[in-house]
Amino acid sequence: MAKREETVDHRRAEVEGGRRGDDDAAERDEAGAEPDVGGSTAPARRNKRPSARRSRPPSLIEPDAQPPSVGTSAGASLADERDAAAADTVTDTDAQSERTGPRPHARSTGRTTSYVRPATAGAPAPRRARASTGEPPAHADDARARSGVGDEATDDGAVLVTGVCGRLGKLLVRRLHRHTRVVGIDRRPFPDRPRDVVFHQLDVRRKRTRDLFRQGDIRAVVHLGVLHDPRQSARERHAWNVVAFQKLLDSMYEYEVPKLVVLSSANVYGAQPDNPQFLTEEAPLLGSQEYGGMRDLVELDMLAQSFFWRHAETETVILRPCHIIGGVRNAPSNYLRVERPVTILGFDPMIQLIHEDDVVDAIELALRPGVRGIFNLRGPGEVPLSRVLRRVNKRPLVIPSSVARATLERMWRYRLGSFPSEQLEHVRFVCMVDDTRARETLGFEARRGLEETLAAATSPRRQHVHSR
């Protein structure tokens, strides 16, 4: 019992002592005194907490700061500080740009870039600009010197010619290869080509044609690969004239070829009884209304016009010559080679003829840098059909209009004639063009007279064509 009472008294004393220690600590806290660290009953020292108030800019916490004047916002000082910080950031960025140099210009890939090139007075011009509308060039006598394919153009790239095995293609290649690099494409073989001409015997519709553009170094394309043979099926003509040309345009756009020259024809206007005396380049293309075989050529011309307006970075030139006469195997030349050409009773229309060499001159002029647009091409002048037949010593077969078409269709079916009945409208009605734009802007004027032009179609052999 005595031991139990002593233990209770001892615990009571410890409790009373702890209470007195807590009271003393509280009094010291109130008096600002340091706690007693020597006693075991004193509480542990706690670290001083940092102030929960965040520091503010000096302009806002200084007691003697002036209030904002009337008409200014209370946050003007904050805006000034932000502007100053932004100015410091720009200064640091400019200094870094001076050390590292300007960033290279990246080709657009359809994604937004964070870098914007500053506009400076010495900024480079666009890759290709629109054609200038200055003074017209001189006469076409020096077409080669002004064709833009001299020594300077040799380093700019090669000229790709489609349909190079045709009559006009061979004439053009033998003209161009002397002062520029030429690449030719055709399905037919080209055994007599000049040695320095690169030739690929392939179909324009094949993927190998795209490989030629992928290799680069093509500065211009001259499209002469148009199928005019009316004996071919409509499906074959459409696939060759329209589908192949569309694939060619796609390759040009993808690989950014800066020049396109398309040889169309004035026949796309159509020989109509209500045609004006001279048709301008703005006349509607109605050639396929009476002649279904002309539908592909009209569509090709319209594809070239669409490419002209949609892709202004490419200088597109569309040439529409009148009836081409020479060694070419087309309907006008074949008509003059027939022993008894058919004429319609009571009709003697005015016609226009152009020498094949003059067409080559126009293509050379179209290859000049800066030339773009649609141009009608005419020859030495207008002449009645009867006079043309007298010049070539042909005695026409005059038949009434009612039986003319049936007669020509029968001759065509049995291969007794080379003039299709669909071309009959051109020996009845007028289809002449106005070449004012070609003379003033392109600088083209036919150099061969009527006699030389007619002789080119009737002579058995052309002596002026030679290779080098």
Secondary structure by P-SEA (a helix, b strand, c coil): caaaaaaaaaaaaaaaaaaaaaaaaaaaaaacccccccccccccccccccccccccccccccccccccccccccaaaaaaaaaaaaaaaaaaaaaaaaaaccccccccccccccccccccccccccccccccccccccccccccccccccccccccbbbbbcccccaaaaaaaaaccccbbbbbbcccccccccccbbbbbcccccaaaaaaaaaccccbbbcccccccccccaaaaaaaccaaaaaaaaaaaaacccbbbbbccccccccccccccccccccccccccccccaaaaaaaaaaaaaaaaaccccbbbbbbbcccccccccaaaaaaaccbbbbcccbbbbbbbbbaaaaaaaaaaaaccccbbbbbbbccccccaaaaaaaaccccccccccaaaaaaaaaaaaccccccccccccccbbbbbbcccccccccccccccaaaaaaaaccccccccccc
